[in-house]
Amino acid sequence: ASDYLQRFRALDGSLARCTHVSDSERQDWIDGVKASLSIELAEKERLGEAAAGLNEEQVETLRQVFNNEAATWQQTAPEDGYQKVRAAVLSGDFFPDCPDPRLAYQQIVSTFSDAPRALRFAVDLMASRHHDEWTERLLRKAIALDPKYAGPWNNLGNLLKNHLDRYQEAEDAYRQAIALDPKSAGPWNNLGNLLQDHLDRYQEAEDAYRQAIALDPRDPYPLANLARLIAKRGTKDEADRLYRQAAGLAGELTAGGSETHYVELVLQAQLWLKNLDAAGLALGRLAAAAAAGNGLALFKIQEQARECHAIGLGAMLADRIDASDYADLLRPIALALRVAHSGPQALDGIPTEIRVMAEESLADIQGPS
């Protein structure tokens, strides 16, 4: 903690060396970088090191990026939650990219226990980074502080389903979120995924997806997940129609952006529809983000390996990986897909380190035996 805080405070001096910010704007420039919730401390330090050499256009672009980020958080965070979290980041009381889940827990509890909305927002940030008992404790604390709010219940369901393998508790959490906010599509979609992928209750999963679609027809996730379920059942024409819808909506939402949201839906849909060039482009976007250190992007690629294998697209995805610019990075996943499709001979002669990673990927793809 002391090392992080020392590095964080040193940003003031390095960022202040920027020559294209006026004296009256300098503190706003420094605070904009330091308070960012989207980049890690190391990246902020790189900006500080480069600050003196940035030209006017680069500075203006960065300021716009950080201003847009702040405006987005202001709109989406619960009421005054963002402002309180931002203030705690700038004061050094909360590290938004804290690598230690126990320390993150302690900071959030000590800083936001009297501010339920800020605590919910801080917990959401932690839940995107850590997936262990400390995150579970925080989610349950957020629920206790504000028991009528559905969001922490939904996030608890995601944690229990995706990372802790406690599926009955996950179902209970999703159903509690639905009871509190029955018009929100997200918990219905997440419940559908749980029922489809872990509990083999396919008709209930379909009903959950259709409810999510009725609530939010513009959300591509329940469309894509329903398409995947229909594909498993062998109803190709309906799966084709649903995948086209999902790909169209996801394509609109990802066009021209650098984020990876929805890109995995485009990848799976285009593989199913045999649009291999489009699938390759989507894979490239995810892989580029993963290569840059985006753990969520790598998680999404592994998730696609599991889902694509389940609907007969595993070998096709492996082919796209092998043909990509990131084949070396993703080789363990491609090998795991080959083993799942053709057998263990795909690992013959593979170096031990890569083989171990491929076997880990394979265990996820095949699921519990």
C-alpha positions, 0 to 999 in steps of 0.5 A: 500500500505504501509503495502504491501511494508513493507512486500515485503521489509522484504523478503530480510532479511528472504530469505537471511537466506537460507544456500544453496545459495552462496554469489554470488548467493544470490541476484539472489535467493532473486530476483527470489522469490520476482519477481515471478508473479505466487505466491502471497505475502503471499506465498513469505512470507512463503518461507521466513519463511522456507528459513533457513530450506530448504535443498539443493535439495529444494533450487535447485528445487525452483530456477529452478521453478522461472527460468522457470517461468521467461523464460516462461514470457520472451518468451510470454510477448510482447518484453521488457514488462516482463523485465520492469514489473519485474523491477517495481515489484522489486522496489515496484512500481507495486504489481502483486497480488494487492488486490485493483483494484483501486490501481492496476490501479493507479500503472499501469498507473503511472508506464507504461504509457510511455511503451505500451508493459509493460502496456499491460502485466501488464494489462493482469496480472490485468485482470486475478485477477480483473473484474470490471470497473478499469480493463475495464479502463486499457484495453481501455487505452492499446487499446488507446496506441497501437490501432493496437494490437489485444490482449487488444480487445480480453481481453476486450471482455472476460471482457464484456462477462464473468463479465460485461454482456455487450454482444453486446459490447463484440461482437464488441470487439471480431470482432475488435480483429479478424479484427486486427489479423484474423489468431489468433484462440483465438478471433474466439473461444471466439466469438463462446462462446459469440454467443452460450452461450449468443446470441443463434446464433448457426450457427454463433457460429459453423462457428466461432469455425470451423474457430478457429479450421482451424487456430489452429487444436491443440487447444482443446478449440474450439474443446470442445466448438464445441462438446458442441454446437453439443451436444446441437443439439442432434448429438451424434456421431459427439459430441462423435468424437469431445469430443474424439479429445478435450480430447486427445489434452487436455490430452497431454497438461495437462499430468504430470503438476500441472497447471489447464489449459485445465483440465476442458475440460478433465472433460466435455469430459470424463463425456460426454463419460461416462469415470467417473473415468477419469472425477473424476480425472480431477475434483480432480485436479481442486478442489485441486487447488480451495482448495489451493486458486486458484480462476480461478480453482473454476471459471472453476468448476462453469463454468462446472456446467453451461455448463454440465447442458446445455447438460444434464450432470448436475446430473452426475457432481453432482455425481462426486462432491459428490464422490470427496475428495472435496465434502464439498468445492463444496457442493453448486455447487452440490446442485445447480446442483441437484436443476436444475435437480430435483427441489427445494426440493434438498435444503430442510433442508440445512443450510442457509449459504450453501443454499445461496451459492447454490442459487447463483450457481443456478442463474449462472447455469440457467442464466437470466430468 
